Amino acid sequence: MKQKLLILCGGQSSEHSISRMSCTSILKNIDREKYDITVAGIDRNGAWYLLDEKQEDLSKSTWLKDSRRLTAIFDLLKGQDVVFPVMHGLYGEDGTVQGLLELAGVPYVGCRVLGSSVCMDKIFGKKILDRAGVPQVKSVYVKKRYDGNVVAVTEDMEERTDVEGYIADTLGLPCFIKASRSGSSVGCYRCEKREDILPTIEKAAQYDSHIVVEECIDCIELETAVLGNDDVIVSRVGQIMPHGEFYTFESKYEDEESKTCIPAMVDEAVQEQIRKYAVKAFKAVDGHGFARVDFFLDKKTGRIYLNEINTIPGFTNISMYPQLMDDFGIPYSRLIDRLIELALEV
């Protein structure tokens, strides 16, 4: 008998379009003999729709064609054997949908509520990873308060109003300013000058009131893929070669000059250390199912720094996670099966 599988895509985050691209790739690669598939899409306003899963490309503007508005959402969830939330960013990858699925009592692919929320929030994720002994670049937590004022928050959780000076003194310039709970490099900016710090923070604050500011290092961007629950496997390390200053949203999904390389063109000892850090980080956040773990390799010092953990990594045809798993010997269709198997280990 086929398993009843619900695939969720879309959502209200800045990565809405990438979610629909990932869903399209999954539908093209899944073994339909094994699953009775239902696809639900969430639009940018939070409305749920039952989609026509036979559409060739859900990334197109016609993705809601022949759809039906859903109101009995909880009934839909409870009628499934397993759910695959292919939703990146806020309200999809941050523990919110995971909490809904927990309440519905339905197994689902990916990290649970705690791991999802911790990894989505770069600021508080850093605190846990630091405690676990995983190296990260120096950073400053900046918050846009409810009254509209911007403050820097110290390690002792004291609020500093001299934001520009605190960042310049702590990290130096240039620096990177990132929306804390965003992904796909949305809301991420390089800042060169002190007078540009506050205007750039305001730009990032359009995506999130929590902002992380990081020191800028001349680095190689590296990624590895983790798969499993208690006992995990780790892929070889892949390398990002962005066309431009850093790996922006446009570099990832629109610029054909940006390249990826598997395995990475770095020493095997570096790759092995990255793989060890990836497992440690995954376990530190109580990871479940899968994650793509991203790193920086400082070109000057050779030091390795963890960048972030993606608990629902991109699943498009050009995304690194399925490429790394394919290189490991797990092709896309088998990877989907394995993720569903891990979801059912409850």
C-alpha positions as CSV (number, residue, x, y, z in Angstrom):
1,M,0.0,0.0,0.0
2,K,1.2,3.5,-0.9
3,Q,2.1,5.9,1.9
4,K,0.1,9.0,2.1
5,L,2.6,11.8,1.6
6,L,1.9,15.5,1.9
7,I,4.4,17.9,0.4
8,L,4.2,21.5,1.7
9,C,5.7,24.4,-0.3
10,G,5.6,28.1,-0.6
11,G,5.2,30.1,2.6
12,Q,5.5,33.6,3.8
13,S,9.3,33.9,3.9
14,S,11.6,35.7,1.6
15,E,12.5,32.3,0.2
16,H,9.0,31.5,-1.0
17,S,10.0,31.2,-4.6
18,I,12.9,28.8,-3.8
19,S,10.5,26.6,-1.9
20,R,8.4,26.2,-5.0
21,M,11.5,25.4,-7.1
22,S,12.5,22.8,-4.5
23,C,9.1,21.2,-4.6
24,T,9.1,21.0,-8.4
25,S,12.4,19.1,-8.3
26,I,11.1,16.7,-5.7
27,L,8.0,16.0,-7.7
28,K,10.1,15.3,-10.8
29,N,12.3,12.8,-8.9
30,I,10.0,11.0,-6.4
31,D,9.0,7.4,-7.0
32,R,5.3,7.8,-7.5
33,E,4.8,4.0,-7.1
34,K,5.6,4.3,-3.4
35,Y,3.5,7.4,-2.4
36,D,0.0,8.7,-2.7
37,I,1.1,12.4,-3.1
38,T,-0.8,15.5,-2.0
39,V,0.8,18.9,-2.5
40,A,-0.3,21.9,-0.5
41,G,1.0,25.4,-1.1
42,I,1.0,28.4,1.2
43,D,0.9,31.8,-0.5
44,R,2.8,34.9,0.7
45,N,-0.2,35.9,2.8
46,G,-0.4,32.6,4.6
47,A,-3.4,31.1,2.8
48,W,-3.3,27.4,2.2
49,Y,-4.2,25.8,-1.2
50,L,-4.5,22.2,-2.4
51,L,-2.3,22.2,-5.6
52,D,-2.4,20.4,-8.9
53,E,0.6,18.1,-8.3
54,K,0.8,17.3,-12.0
55,Q,2.0,20.8,-12.9
56,E,5.4,20.6,-14.5
57,D,6.8,23.7,-12.8
58,L,5.4,25.1,-9.5
59,S,7.9,27.9,-9.7
60,K,5.9,29.6,-12.4
61,S,3.4,32.4,-11.6
62,T,0.6,30.0,-12.6
63,W,1.4,27.7,-9.6
64,L,-2.1,28.3,-8.1
65,K,-3.9,27.3,-11.4
66,D,-6.6,24.7,-10.7
67,S,-5.9,24.9,-7.0
68,R,-8.5,24.8,-4.2
69,R,-8.4,26.9,-1.1
70,L,-8.0,24.9,2.1
71,T,-9.7,25.6,5.3
72,A,-9.7,22.3,7.2
73,I,-5.9,22.3,7.4
74,F,-5.7,20.2,10.6
75,D,-7.9,17.5,9.1
76,L,-5.6,17.4,6.0
77,L,-2.5,17.0,8.2
78,K,-4.0,14.3,10.4
79,G,-5.0,12.3,7.3
80,Q,-1.3,11.8,6.2
81,D,1.2,9.1,7.0
82,V,4.1,11.6,6.6
83,V,4.7,15.2,5.7
84,F,7.6,16.7,3.8
85,P,7.7,20.5,4.5
86,V,9.9,21.8,1.7
87,M,9.7,25.3,3.1
88,H,12.7,27.5,3.6
89,G,13.0,30.4,6.0
90,L,10.6,32.0,8.4
91,Y,7.3,30.2,9.1
92,G,8.6,27.0,7.5
93,E,12.1,26.2,8.6
94,D,12.0,28.0,12.0
95,G,10.0,25.5,14.1
96,T,6.6,27.0,13.4
97,V,5.3,24.5,10.9
98,Q,7.1,21.8,12.8
99,G,5.1,22.7,15.9
100,L,1.9,22.5,13.9
101,L,2.9,19.0,12.7
102,E,3.7,17.9,16.2
103,L,0.3,19.0,17.4
104,A,-1.3,17.1,14.5
105,G,0.6,14.0,15.5
106,V,2.0,13.4,12.0
107,P,5.6,12.3,11.3
108,Y,7.5,14.8,9.2
109,V,10.8,15.2,7.4
110,G,13.6,17.2,9.0
111,C,14.6,18.7,12.3
112,R,12.2,19.0,15.2
113,V,10.9,22.3,16.8
114,L,14.0,23.0,18.9
115,G,16.6,22.3,16.2
116,S,14.7,24.1,13.6
117,S,14.2,27.3,15.6
118,V,17.8,27.4,16.9
119,C,19.3,27.0,13.5
120,M,17.0,29.5,11.9
121,D,18.1,32.2,14.4
122,K,21.7,32.8,13.7
123,I,22.2,34.9,16.9
124,F,21.0,32.3,19.4
125,G,22.3,29.4,17.3
126,K,25.8,30.9,17.6
127,K,25.5,30.8,21.4
128,I,24.7,27.0,21.4
129,L,27.4,26.2,18.9
130,D,30.0,28.3,20.8
131,R,29.2,26.3,23.9
132,A,29.7,23.1,21.9
133,G,33.2,24.2,20.9
134,V,32.4,24.8,17.2
135,P,34.5,27.8,15.9
136,Q,32.6,30.8,14.4
137,V,33.7,34.3,13.2
138,K,33.3,37.1,15.7
139,S,29.9,38.7,15.6
140,V,27.6,41.3,17.2
141,Y,23.9,41.0,17.9
142,V,21.9,44.0,16.8
143,K,18.2,44.4,17.6
144,K,15.6,46.8,16.2
145,R,13.4,47.5,19.3
146,Y,9.6,47.7,19.2
147,D,10.0,51.5,19.6
148,G,12.0,51.6,16.4
149,N,15.4,52.3,18.0
150,V,18.4,50.2,17.0
151,V,20.7,48.8,19.7
152,A,23.7,46.5,19.9
153,V,23.3,43.8,22.5
154,T,26.4,42.7,24.4
155,E,27.2,39.2,25.7
156,D,25.7,40.2,29.0
157,M,22.5,41.2,27.2
158,E,23.0,44.9,27.9
159,E,21.8,47.3,25.2
160,R,24.3,49.7,23.6
161,T,23.0,52.7,21.7
162,D,26.4,53.5,20.2
163,V,25.9,50.9,17.5
164,E,28.3,52.1,14.9
165,G,31.2,52.5,17.4
166,Y,30.5,49.2,19.1
167,I,30.5,47.3,15.8
168,A,33.6,49.1,14.5
169,D,35.5,48.5,17.7
170,T,34.5,44.9,18.1
171,L,34.7,43.6,14.5
172,G,36.4,46.3,12.5
173,L,35.5,47.1,8.9
174,P,34.4,45.8,6.4
175,C,31.8,43.6,8.0
176,F,28.7,41.6,6.9
177,I,25.3,42.6,8.1
178,K,22.6,39.8,8.0
179,A,19.0,39.4,8.9
180,S,19.2,36.8,11.6
181,R,16.3,34.6,10.6
182,S,16.6,34.8,6.8
183,G,18.3,32.5,4.3
184,S,19.5,32.2,0.7
185,S,21.5,35.3,1.4
186,V,18.4,37.4,1.5
187,G,18.9,40.4,3.7
188,C,22.7,40.0,3.7
189,Y,24.9,42.9,2.9
190,R,28.6,43.8,2.9
191,C,29.3,47.1,4.7
192,E,32.6,48.9,3.9
193,K,32.3,52.2,5.8
194,R,31.3,53.2,9.3
195,E,28.8,55.8,8.1
196,D,27.0,53.0,6.2
197,I,26.5,50.7,9.2
198,L,23.2,52.1,10.4
199,P,21.6,52.5,6.9
200,T,22.7,48.9,6.1
201,I,21.2,47.7,9.3
202,E,17.9,49.4,8.4
203,K,18.0,47.5,5.1
204,A,18.5,44.2,6.9
205,A,15.8,45.1,9.4
206,Q,13.2,45.0,6.6
207,Y,13.6,41.2,6.8
208,D,14.1,40.7,10.5
209,S,14.2,42.8,13.7
210,H,17.2,40.6,14.9
211,I,20.3,41.3,12.9
212,V,23.7,39.6,13.2
213,V,26.9,41.6,12.2
214,E,29.9,39.5,11.5
215,E,33.6,40.2,10.9
216,C,34.7,40.0,7.3
217,I,37.3,37.5,6.3
218,D,38.8,36.5,3.0
219,C,37.5,33.0,2.8
220,I,36.6,30.0,0.8
221,E,33.0,28.9,1.2
222,L,32.5,25.2,1.9
223,E,29.5,23.0,2.5
224,T,28.8,19.5,3.6
225,A,25.6,17.4,3.9
226,V,24.5,15.5,7.0
227,L,21.9,12.7,6.9
228,G,20.5,10.6,9.7
229,N,19.0,10.8,13.2
230,D,21.1,9.3,16.0
231,D,23.7,7.8,13.7
232,V,24.5,10.2,10.9
233,I,26.5,10.1,7.6
234,V,28.4,13.1,6.2
235,S,29.1,13.7,2.6
236,R,32.3,15.0,1.1
237,V,32.9,18.7,1.2
238,G,31.7,20.9,-1.6
239,Q,33.0,24.3,-2.6
240,I,31.1,27.4,-3.6
241,M,32.8,29.6,-6.2
242,P,30.5,32.7,-6.4
243,H,30.7,35.1,-9.3
244,G,31.0,38.3,-7.3
245,E,32.0,39.5,-3.9
246,F,30.1,36.8,-2.0
247,Y,27.4,34.2,-2.5
248,T,24.3,36.4,-2.9
249,F,20.7,35.2,-3.8
250,E,21.4,36.2,-7.4
251,S,24.7,34.3,-7.4
252,K,22.9,31.1,-6.2
253,Y,19.9,31.1,-8.4
254,E,20.4,33.5,-11.3
255,D,24.1,33.9,-12.2
256,E,25.4,31.1,-14.4
257,E,28.9,32.2,-13.7
258,S,28.7,31.0,-10.1
259,K,30.0,27.4,-9.8
260,T,30.1,24.6,-7.3
261,C,32.8,21.9,-7.0
262,I,32.6,18.5,-5.4
263,P,34.9,17.6,-3.8
264,A,36.2,21.0,-2.6
265,M,39.7,22.1,-3.8
266,V,41.1,22.1,-0.3
267,D,43.3,19.7,1.7
268,E,41.8,16.4,2.8
269,A,42.7,17.3,6.4
270,V,40.6,20.4,6.2
271,Q,37.7,18.5,4.7
272,E,37.9,15.9,7.5
273,Q,37.9,18.5,10.2
274,I,34.9,20.2,8.5
275,R,33.0,16.9,8.5
276,K,33.8,16.4,12.2
277,Y,32.5,19.9,13.0
278,A,29.4,19.3,11.0
279,V,28.5,16.2,13.0
280,K,29.2,18.0,16.3
281,A,27.1,21.0,15.3
282,F,24.2,18.7,14.1
283,K,24.2,16.9,17.4
284,A,24.6,20.2,19.4
285,V,21.3,21.5,18.0
286,D,19.6,18.0,18.4
287,G,19.4,17.6,14.6
288,H,17.1,15.2,13.0
289,G,16.9,13.9,9.4
290,F,19.1,16.1,7.4
291,A,20.9,19.4,7.2
292,R,23.4,21.3,5.1
293,V,26.2,22.7,7.2
294,D,28.1,25.7,5.8
295,F,31.7,26.7,6.6
296,F,34.3,29.4,5.9
297,L,38.0,28.6,5.4
298,D,40.1,31.6,6.1
299,K,42.6,32.0,3.2
300,K,45.2,33.8,5.4
301,T,45.1,31.7,8.6
302,G,43.7,28.4,7.4
303,R,41.2,28.5,10.2
304,I,37.8,26.9,9.8
305,Y,34.6,28.6,10.9
306,L,31.0,27.4,10.9
307,N,28.8,29.8,9.0
308,E,25.3,28.2,9.5
309,I,23.2,25.1,9.6
310,N,20.3,24.8,7.1
311,T,17.7,22.4,8.4
312,I,15.7,22.4,5.2
313,P,18.3,23.0,2.6
314,G,17.5,23.9,-1.0
315,F,16.3,20.9,-3.1
316,T,16.3,22.5,-6.5
317,N,18.1,20.9,-9.4
318,I,21.2,23.0,-8.7
319,S,21.1,22.9,-4.9
320,M,24.2,21.7,-3.1
321,Y,22.6,19.2,-0.7
322,P,21.2,16.7,-3.3
323,Q,24.4,17.1,-5.3
324,L,26.5,16.2,-2.2
325,M,24.3,13.2,-1.4
326,D,24.5,12.1,-5.0
327,D,28.2,12.3,-4.9
328,F,28.1,10.2,-1.7
329,G,26.2,7.5,-3.6
330,I,22.6,8.4,-2.7
331,P,20.8,9.7,-5.9
332,Y,17.9,12.2,-5.6
333,S,15.0,9.7,-5.7
334,R,16.6,7.4,-3.1
335,L,17.4,10.5,-1.0
336,I,13.7,11.3,-0.8
337,D,12.9,7.8,0.3
338,R,15.6,7.9,2.9
339,L,14.4,11.2,4.3
340,I,10.9,9.8,4.6
341,E,12.2,6.7,6.3
342,L,14.1,8.8,8.9
343,A,10.9,10.9,9.4
344,L,9.0,7.7,10.4
345,E,11.7,6.8,13.1
346,V,9.6,8.3,15.9
